[in-house]
Amino acid sequence: MQTFLQYTILGLAIGGSYFIAASGLVVTYTTSGIFNFAQGAIAMIAVFTYWQFRWGWNWPAPLALLMVLGVLAPLLGAALYQVVMKNLRGTSEVTKIIVPIGVMLGFQALATWVWNPTSSTPRQFQKFFGPNAFVHFGSIKVSWHEIIAFVIAIAIAVGIRLLFVRTRSGVAMRAVVDDPELLQLNGGRPERLAMISWAGGSFLAALAGILIQPMIGSAMSAGQLTLLVIDAFAAAMFGRLRSLPRTLAGALVIGITTTYVIAYFPSKWTWASSFRNSLPMIFLFIVLIVLPQDRLRGATVLRLRERFRMPSIRTAWIAGLVLMVVVFCLKVIMERTAVNTLTLALTFAIIALSLVLLTGFAGEINLAALSFGAIAVIVVYHFGTTGSGSDARTTLWGILLAAVVTALVGAVIALPALRLRGLYLALATMAFGVFVSRMVLTERNERDIFGLKFTIFTAGQLTIPKPKIGPFDFNSPDAFLFLCAGLFAIIGIGMVYLRHSGYGRRLAAMKDSPAASATLGMSVVRLKLSIFMMSTAIAGIGGVMMAAQIGTVNSDRFDILLSLSLMMITVVGGIGYISGALFAGIFLIAFVQMLDLTLKKFAVDYSSIEAIFLFFVSVVTVLPATIGITMGKNPSGAVSEILNGLDQIKQSKPLVITLVGLEAAIWALAATDVITNWHFVILTMVNLFIVPVVGGKVLLARAMRGVPKPVPPELVGIDRPFTFDDLAEMDRALDLEGVVVPSAGTVREGATGVSA
Amino acid sequence: MSLLETVDVKVKFGGNVALNDVSISVEAGSVTGLIGPNGAGKTTLFNTITGLQPLTSGKIVFNGKDVTKEPPHKRTRMGLARTFQRLELFTSLSVRDNVRVAGEIRNRWSFRTARMDVNAETDRIIQLVGLADVADREVGEIPTGQARVVELARALMIQPTLLLLDEPASGQTEEETEQFGELLKDLARNDGLGICLVEHDMALVMKVCETIHVLDFGIIISSGTADYVRNDPTVIDAYLGSPESVG
């Protein structure tokens, strides 16, 4: 009985903290329509800042609290809205999901930079009034901290409810998400309200973090705190992102269940602690299954700023060939380690292709691509290899089996969420990712499953040999490099074929308007399911290639944060393009590593200013997130921007010849060892980025010579006389093509014609 | 038996009654008009018929079958097609592909024997509605009036028995509207289609509709022939405001 009460109270306190974080999510979502994936990251930053004030600099607790909760957290939230989130109006659901994830990754990188986890002693975080402040109720003792957490949660529940129902600004806040323009017409100020709610949401996140940290363990971990957000997600889903009472109920249920698992599961169940960690994910799934079907969404695309154009099949084949040639040329001049990096980058590019297929073609989101890769790797490890030692090879059948199993797992994960909005599928996959990391990849004990004895993740690492397909052995690094490049090209070309097929058009239709697709008789759920399975199968194949390249992989290789980074960078590269996937792989693996190595090399070479270079090394870790955050400004991706630039260049033969010629010369110099690879990289950059820009300017200037400057339309007739061309131009701009100018007798009858 | 009947359809948004016991019917082989001021609930009624909007109470009977519980795609497969007032075109596809994909979707659910030659049918429909000139353009580039015709073409591709058109003529030129009216009459008379038309262009409505239902604040205030509805004092009040409230 004493245990029961003790753990119930702890559960209520933890659940209360979950609720506080979840209520912040609900508030920001209802007012800005953006689901704040960074909620946990904000909590994490707040916890570390509080630790810095309270124990790092020994400030008194009230002052530290005031500073963090009263000043910094609200400021952070407001700034986030003003600088980042405000730009997301009119962007697609994908961008609205990716940008907060960028913020989350940014904070994560920032925290490991500022509060280096490997240095010094572990940071201790204590409960309010110290670890020994208890109240005794009969035989049970309860810490003041737990009581405070629970009471604050209830107070906040009541407070927000009153705010939303009773006050003018609360009602206005609810109106913001329904129709910001209408609210504006009625004198409301949606932007300001959204900013205030972000400040509030950030405050709630910070509060939840500070309350929960000492209850879940005293050593602080940036990753663990950031993923606290999943527990909050699960609670918020209970309330369907709207109802606060139901969110509170959900949070308390999750809190209590997790403590009961600790209290009552027999200690010989070695999986109990992973199970406890996975509980919120399991809850999230149950909620998704129970939620009623969403209404079908209509088109938002007409108003969107993002557009993707598919290349023709011929272009795809040419691009594939070019890729193979470039890879070959690079291989000739590169060192062994660089070849390995390039191969790894290509395997990631294959995984990113699965994201392009799912998100770019079908508009759905998978945030845990690498976790599906992990499933495939486990399958290959157990069932897909032959031989042993240095003769061990992955078989073709093993890879195919892995792809099939991954697709089936994908179907099981996605099915409950497919009936719902895209956000829910994103959440389901993220929960799956964390579940895989916490529950599956921690399975190191031998299990007896249906009489079959085996260990899922042997000794915390799996060894995947290089594949051998028929007579072709891909054991040598070069052969494997070409296999990966070829696989990327083939899958990419296949996707272009797919996009030009009836299936691809149906995907595009579903993405553009699910409502219209359904009223044409399409079973939207079935199509979504098929594309999700196809996409996870590709992720699985990419995952196996990745593992085969690395050789021996541990669970870190499939971390959810890495999946999120990959997704984000793919969106940055251009989620609608095959080249976007290539960009993602190269950028995430090769480019970041290259910058890192270069800077570290400089730091060693020029040790007097070492600090500056080491500072830039840290900057590089934050770089991907920073780029992700800017997505709001250019949602179609970076590659499309570059390709648009290239389109202009293609018009000019001399420029193309200059570009290719210069590059060939640079390559020849590198191949003959006249210049080092460092120089090759730098010269290539210069060639690719500077020549088109300068050349474009020159060409433009030449083309414009003799052409009069365009006159702004409002000055036509003032600066120069009116012409028929101007009229035509105006008609085109105003969409008046073909309008017959009515003469006096043919005025159309309007809506009031009834009475005539 | 009517092709489509709505029986006491009621839809509430919170405390707001959008449709209050609305009962209308649409006959095969004729054009039925649904008119009413803005916000009367016309589009909401279309959404309930196609299954995009759940009912609070009442039922929808299509082809003699109660389809109230069926999801949108199942209703379409029984022969129900619609266009949207706020355009729902597939913006990443060209005009031709917008029409073609509708046929491809149809071939996925129709019986094997009923499958169509999508390319031939696409060409035929594009000719029929007069989109040949713009067929290869991006759907986002063409004027609104023509975009509405693309919606019509797409709906025709699934070879429906009932066609719901939500303000198909707005944004069209007078000439286009003229042709459009003839096309609707042809479709009803020659192909036996039941057509329900929501439209603000009264000239068009009066010309093509055999029956007209007038919806105001979620209630059917008048039903009958064009002549009857035109002279019904309640209808004139609804459109022009009643004399008392003005005076």
Boltz contact constraints between the chains, C-beta under 6 A:
constraints:
  - contact:
      token1: [A, 296]
      token2: [B, 52]
      max_distance: 6.0
  - contact:
      token1: [A, 298]
      token2: [B, 88]
      max_distance: 6.0
  - contact:
      token1: [A, 299]
      token2: [B, 88]
      max_distance: 6.0
  - contact:
      token1: [A, 301]
      token2: [B, 91]
      max_distance: 6.0
  - contact:
      token1: [A, 302]
      token2: [B, 91]
      max_distance: 6.0
  - contact:
      token1: [A, 502]
      token2: [B, 104]
      max_distance: 6.0
  - contact:
      token1: [A, 505]
      token2: [B, 97]
      max_distance: 6.0
  - contact:
      token1: [A, 505]
      token2: [B, 101]
      max_distance: 6.0
  - contact:
      token1: [A, 506]
      token2: [B, 105]
      max_distance: 6.0
  - contact:
      token1: [A, 508]
      token2: [B, 90]
      max_distance: 6.0
  - contact:
      token1: [A, 508]
      token2: [B, 92]
      max_distance: 6.0
  - contact:
      token1: [A, 508]
      token2: [B, 93]
      max_distance: 6.0
  - contact:
      token1: [A, 509]
      token2: [B, 90]
      max_distance: 6.0
  - contact:
      token1: [A, 509]
      token2: [B, 101]
      max_distance: 6.0
  - contact:
      token1: [A, 512]
      token2: [B, 90]
      max_distance: 6.0
  - contact:
      token1: [A, 512]
      token2: [B, 91]
      max_distance: 6.0
  - contact:
      token1: [A, 512]
      token2: [B, 92]
      max_distance: 6.0
  - contact:
      token1: [A, 513]
      token2: [B, 88]
      max_distance: 6.0
  - contact:
      token1: [A, 515]
      token2: [B, 52]
      max_distance: 6.0
  - contact:
      token1: [A, 515]
      token2: [B, 88]
      max_distance: 6.0
  - contact:
      token1: [A, 516]
      token2: [B, 88]
      max_distance: 6.0
  - contact:
      token1: [A, 518]
      token2: [B, 72]
      max_distance: 6.0
  - contact:
      token1: [A, 518]
      token2: [B, 73]
      max_distance: 6.0
  - contact:
      token1: [A, 519]
      token2: [B, 50]
      max_distance: 6.0
  - contact:
      token1: [A, 519]
      token2: [B, 72]
      max_distance: 6.0
  - contact:
      token1: [A, 519]
      token2: [B, 76]
      max_distance: 6.0
  - contact:
      token1: [A, 519]
      token2: [B, 82]
      max_distance: 6.0
  - contact:
      token1: [A, 520]
      token2: [B, 102]
      max_distance: 6.0
  - contact:
      token1: [A, 520]
      token2: [B, 105]
      max_distance: 6.0
  - contact:
      token1: [A, 520]
      token2: [B, 158]
      max_distance: 6.0
  - contact:
      token1: [A, 521]
      token2: [B, 73]
      max_distance: 6.0
  - contact:
      token1: [A, 521]
      token2: [B, 76]
      max_distance: 6.0
  - contact:
      token1: [A, 521]
      token2: [B, 77]
      max_distance: 6.0
  - contact:
      token1: [A, 521]
      token2: [B, 105]
      max_distance: 6.0
  - contact:
      token1: [A, 521]
      token2: [B, 109]
      max_distance: 6.0
  - contact:
      token1: [A, 521]
      token2: [B, 158]
      max_distance: 6.0
  - contact:
      token1: [A, 522]
      token2: [B, 73]
      max_distance: 6.0
  - contact:
      token1: [A, 522]
      token2: [B, 105]
      max_distance: 6.0
  - contact:
      token1: [A, 523]
      token2: [B, 73]
      max_distance: 6.0
  - contact:
      token1: [A, 735]
      token2: [B, 143]
      max_distance: 6.0
  - contact:
      token1: [A, 737]
      token2: [B, 143]
      max_distance: 6.0
  - contact:
      token1: [A, 739]
      token2: [B, 173]
      max_distance: 6.0
  - contact:
      token1: [A, 740]
      token2: [B, 173]
      max_distance: 6.0
  - contact:
      token1: [A, 748]
      token2: [B, 174]
      max_distance: 6.0
  - contact:
      token1: [A, 749]
      token2: [B, 202]
      max_distance: 6.0
  - contact:
      token1: [A, 749]
      token2: [B, 203]
      max_distance: 6.0
  - contact:
      token1: [A, 751]
      token2: [B, 200]
      max_distance: 6.0
  - contact:
      token1: [A, 753]
      token2: [B, 202]
      max_distance: 6.0
  - contact:
      token1: [A, 754]
      token2: [B, 202]
      max_distance: 6.0
  - contact:
      token1: [A, 754]
      token2: [B, 239]
      max_distance: 6.0
  - contact:
      token1: [A, 755]
      token2: [B, 236]
      max_distance: 6.0
  - contact:
      token1: [A, 755]
      token2: [B, 240]
      max_distance: 6.0
